[in-house]
Structure formats: structure tokens, C-alpha cells
Amino acid sequence: MRSAKGIRLAAAAVIALIAGIAIITQVSAQLPTIVVSSATISPGSMGTVDLSARDIGPPGLGAWEIGVVYDSSVVTATACAPQAGSLCNANFASNRVQVVGANPSGLLDTNVLANITFRCNGEGATDLTVIIDEFADATTGGPRPIGPGINAGRITCTESVGLPAVPTPRPRATDDDDGDGDDNGDDVTIITVLPSSGAGTGSSSVVGWLIAALATLGLVTLASLGASRMFAQRADSRD
């Protein structure tokens, strides 16, 4: 009898352990993450990487300010195309691209925040280091910080075209064209209207739009600081 009871207790302990591991794995898989994809480019050529926010749960991502730092002796950022309500400055510093934005409704799941284009200056490689200045949810009136994981990419400049780099999985799109082969309504469609003057121009309408969007989240201070930092840096670089 004692032996049978001991076996039952041991079995129960094993089941509990397996269940605990499954729960931990599930929680880990759902950790919000900032991802920068990787690219392999020939010297003198250009290539584009994506800056994405992945696995964002309710109430969604409300505000972000993210820097992507690189080795300027290897590559040069030539352009930055903002996505999902972002503003983007490819010339924030000689070795840093800055992306700042807001979405009052909150970005859920996976969204590309910006597409950054680099030119290879010569053979070599550089990590793309992520610096988080702000990453907050869309709680109305009192946004809360989100502590994301970071999956930073790498750019390799090489003439060895016969050995392509393993591509970084692209983030799932936020509409029904996500490539999963179904239309089951589990995607989130987010429509952001940008001012006609275009993002990243430093115009007052862009700054005003960002402040208005963030004001609905109680983040006026962040809007002022984030936007002013971007455009002040742009002004300095022009001088």
C-alpha cells in the first residue's frame, strides 16, 4: 500500500512539473518583443531591415521611442520609412536611427514600426543595437511601461553571394494578407492617417499630430520630449 501511494504521489509531482513547464513556456512565448531583422548586402549596395513590435497584448502599444545603433564604418543609414503611426529620423546621429510614434487605439499583436535602409560601405558586419527610450501601453489617462524583450538583427556586407544569410522570420502582417492562409478574423487592422506633409520633415503639423495623438493617452510630456529630441537633433545635424 505504501508503495502504491508513493507511486501516485510521484506521478502527481511529475504531472505538476510538466504543467508548470508548459505554463512557463507559454508565457515566455507571449513576451512582448522588439525585433530588428537581419540582412546580407554586397559592398556599395543597399538593403532594408524591419523594426517591429511583436506579441503585444491588450490594451496594445500606445507610445514608443526606439533607437537603432550601428557601426557607421560598416554601413550608413540612407532612409527610414515610418509605419504604424511612427515618425522616423535616419540622421538622428551619425550611427543611430530614431523611431518615435503613438497609436491611441493601441497596436496589438505584431506590427512593423519602420523600414530602415542601409548602404554597405565595404566588407564587414555590424550588430543593430536597440535602445529603448519609451515603450508604453495604451491605457487611457495613465499609460504603463512595457518591458519588452529584444531580438536585435545584424547586417553583413560581403561579396560572397553564394552563401545567403538565413533570413529572419518576417513579422505577421496586421491585416488579412499575413500569409497564414486563412481569414479567421484573428488579425488586427490598424489604419493610421499621417499628415499630408509627410513624416520626418520636422513640420509643425507632424509634431502637432503626434502631440494630439499622445494627449489622448495622457502622454503629452512624452510627445513633447520625443518629438523635440528628434527634430532638435535633425536641426543640429543640418548646422
Secondary structure, 3 states (H helix, E strand, C coil): CHHHHHHHHHHHHHHHHHHHHHHHHHHHHCCCEEEECCEEECCCCEEEEEEEEEEEEEEEEEEEEEEEECCCCCEEEEEEEECCCEEEEEEEECCEEEEEEEEEEEEEEEEEEEEEEEEECCCEEEECEEEEEEEEECCCCCCCECCCEEECCEEEECCCCCCCCCCCCCCCCCCCCCCCCCCCCCCCCCCCCCCCCCCCCCCHHHHHHHHHHHHCCCCHHHHHHHHHHHHHHHHHHHC
